[in-house]
């Protein structure tokens, strides 16, 4: 499953990320992590103090990847609308759900301030970055409406996360795509009559 070139600690982190996404914190046992990573108990505890330490490394990695993927499209070329649309339309495994969003529904992760911190941080950075792009669009007159940039950014994040939930609930990506299309139509730039 993992490259032979990956170090044991990398295999453990990647295995934990996958298991957290699939099973949640409680369902991710040290034995399951070791089996998925092809690592022994001694190797796991050589690199990590225990399951919470390993889960934190995995959650941080997941949050970093989400942040980097969002930043790549939000910092890309094009208008504010085009960059927001690129964020909304970027490739996702919709039926698996968002790996960060799924962690917000895990009571054991949310109850632990240390495990929750990377999630709070990445979602806060995402909202802030989206708000910057929205504000660019509002300032240039490209985007319009009575909404505040922070409120619109929160709506974008909520639409994506809610779309994941609806898609998983129905077993179809159609609700996700519908939510994205609906939000895109609400954000469509103003056209000027010539």
C-alpha positions as CSV (number, residue, x, y, z in Angstrom):
1,X,0.0,0.0,0.0
2,X,2.8,2.4,0.8
3,X,6.1,3.0,-1.1
4,X,9.1,1.0,0.0
5,X,10.9,4.3,0.0
6,X,8.8,5.7,2.8
7,X,10.2,5.7,6.3
8,X,8.5,3.8,9.0
9,X,7.3,7.0,10.6
10,X,5.8,8.2,7.3
11,X,4.0,4.9,6.8
12,X,2.6,5.1,10.3
13,X,1.4,8.7,9.7
14,X,-0.2,7.8,6.3
15,X,-1.9,4.7,7.7
16,X,-3.3,6.7,10.6
17,X,-4.6,9.4,8.2
18,X,-6.4,6.8,6.1
19,X,-7.8,5.0,9.2
20,X,-9.0,8.2,10.8
21,X,-10.8,9.2,7.6
22,X,-12.4,5.8,7.3
23,X,-13.0,4.8,10.9
24,X,-12.6,7.8,13.2
25,X,-10.4,8.1,16.3
26,X,-12.0,5.3,18.4
27,X,-12.1,2.9,15.4
28,X,-8.4,3.5,14.7
29,X,-6.6,1.1,17.0
30,X,-2.8,0.9,17.3
31,X,-2.9,-2.6,16.0
32,X,-4.9,-1.5,12.9
33,X,-2.3,1.3,12.3
34,X,0.6,-1.1,12.6
35,X,-1.0,-3.6,10.2
36,X,-1.8,-1.0,7.7
37,X,1.6,0.5,7.9
38,X,3.5,-2.8,7.9
39,X,5.2,-1.8,11.1
40,X,5.6,-3.5,14.5
41,X,4.6,-2.2,17.9
42,X,8.2,-1.4,18.7
43,X,8.6,0.7,15.6
44,X,5.4,2.6,16.3
45,X,6.4,3.5,19.9
46,X,9.9,4.3,18.8
47,X,8.6,7.1,16.6
48,X,5.5,8.2,18.6
49,X,4.6,8.3,22.3
50,X,1.3,6.7,21.6
51,X,-1.9,6.8,19.6
52,X,-2.7,10.4,20.5
53,X,0.8,11.6,19.4
54,X,0.5,9.7,16.1
55,X,-3.1,10.9,15.5
56,X,-1.9,14.5,16.1
57,X,0.8,14.0,13.4
58,X,-1.7,12.5,11.0
59,X,-4.3,15.3,11.7
60,X,-1.7,18.0,11.2
61,X,-0.6,16.4,7.9
62,X,-4.2,16.2,6.7
63,X,-4.8,19.8,7.7
64,X,-1.6,20.9,5.9
65,X,-2.6,19.2,2.7
66,X,-6.1,20.7,2.7
67,X,-4.7,24.1,3.3
68,X,-2.1,23.7,0.5
69,X,-4.7,22.4,-2.0
70,X,-7.0,25.3,-1.3
71,X,-4.2,27.9,-1.4
72,X,-3.0,26.5,-4.7
73,X,-6.3,27.4,-6.4
74,X,-7.0,30.5,-4.4
75,X,-3.6,32.0,-5.3
76,X,-3.9,31.0,-9.0
77,X,-4.5,33.1,-12.0
78,X,-7.7,34.8,-12.8
79,X,-10.4,36.9,-11.3
80,X,-11.7,36.5,-7.8
81,X,-14.7,34.6,-9.1
82,X,-12.6,32.3,-11.2
83,X,-10.4,31.4,-8.2
84,X,-13.4,30.8,-5.9
85,X,-15.0,28.7,-8.7
86,X,-11.8,26.8,-9.0
87,X,-11.8,26.1,-5.3
88,X,-15.5,24.9,-5.5
89,X,-14.8,22.7,-8.5
90,X,-11.4,21.3,-7.6
91,X,-11.2,17.5,-7.7
92,X,-12.5,15.9,-4.6
93,X,-13.5,12.4,-3.5
94,X,-16.9,13.6,-2.6
95,X,-18.4,10.3,-1.5
96,X,-15.6,9.7,1.0
97,X,-16.2,13.2,2.5
98,X,-13.6,15.8,3.5
99,X,-10.9,14.3,5.6
100,X,-10.8,17.4,7.8
101,X,-14.6,17.8,7.9
102,X,-15.0,14.2,8.9
103,X,-12.7,14.9,11.9
104,X,-15.0,17.7,13.0
105,X,-17.8,15.0,13.4
106,X,-15.6,12.8,15.6
107,X,-16.5,13.4,19.2
108,X,-13.1,12.2,20.5
109,X,-11.2,14.5,18.3
110,X,-13.4,17.5,19.0
111,X,-13.3,16.9,22.8
112,X,-9.5,17.0,22.8
113,X,-8.2,20.6,22.3
114,X,-4.8,19.3,21.1
115,X,-6.2,17.1,18.4
116,X,-8.8,19.8,17.5
117,X,-6.3,22.6,17.1
118,X,-5.0,21.8,13.6
119,X,-8.6,21.5,12.4
120,X,-9.5,24.9,13.9
121,X,-6.4,26.4,12.4
122,X,-6.8,25.2,8.9
123,X,-10.5,26.0,8.7
124,X,-9.8,29.5,10.1
125,X,-7.0,30.0,7.5
126,X,-9.3,28.7,4.7
127,X,-12.1,31.1,5.7
128,X,-9.7,34.0,6.0
129,X,-8.1,33.3,2.6
130,X,-11.5,33.0,0.9
131,X,-12.5,36.2,2.6
132,X,-9.5,37.9,1.1
133,X,-10.4,36.7,-2.4
134,X,-14.0,37.7,-2.0
135,X,-13.0,41.1,-0.8
136,X,-10.8,41.5,-3.9
137,X,-13.9,40.8,-6.0
138,X,-16.1,43.1,-4.0
139,X,-13.5,45.9,-4.2
140,X,-13.1,45.6,-7.9
141,X,-16.9,45.5,-8.4
142,X,-16.7,42.0,-10.0
143,X,-18.7,40.4,-7.1
144,X,-21.7,42.1,-5.7
145,X,-24.3,41.8,-3.0
146,X,-25.0,43.0,0.5
147,X,-22.8,40.3,2.0
148,X,-19.7,40.8,4.0
149,X,-16.5,39.1,2.7
150,X,-16.2,37.0,5.9
151,X,-19.9,35.9,5.7
152,X,-19.5,34.9,2.1
153,X,-16.3,33.0,2.9
154,X,-18.1,31.2,5.7
155,X,-20.9,30.4,3.2
156,X,-18.4,28.9,0.7
157,X,-16.9,26.6,3.4
158,X,-20.3,25.6,4.7
159,X,-21.6,24.8,1.2
160,X,-18.6,22.6,0.5
161,X,-18.8,20.8,3.9
162,X,-22.6,20.5,3.7
163,X,-22.3,19.2,0.2
164,X,-20.1,16.4,1.4
165,X,-22.6,15.5,4.1
166,X,-25.5,15.4,1.7
167,X,-23.5,13.4,-0.9
168,X,-22.5,10.8,1.7
169,X,-26.0,10.6,3.0
170,X,-27.5,9.8,-0.4
171,X,-24.6,7.8,-1.8
172,X,-24.5,10.2,-4.8
173,X,-22.3,13.2,-5.6
174,X,-25.4,15.0,-7.1
175,X,-26.2,17.0,-3.9
176,X,-22.6,18.2,-3.7
177,X,-22.6,19.3,-7.3
178,X,-26.0,20.9,-6.9
179,X,-24.8,22.9,-3.9
180,X,-21.7,24.1,-5.7
181,X,-23.7,25.1,-8.8
182,X,-26.2,27.0,-6.6
183,X,-23.5,28.9,-4.8
184,X,-21.7,29.6,-8.0
185,X,-24.8,31.1,-9.5
186,X,-25.3,33.3,-6.5
187,X,-21.7,34.5,-6.8
188,X,-21.7,35.0,-10.6
189,X,-20.0,38.3,-11.4
190,X,-22.0,41.3,-12.4
191,X,-22.0,41.9,-16.1
192,X,-21.9,45.4,-17.5
193,X,-24.1,46.4,-20.3
194,X,-22.1,48.1,-23.1
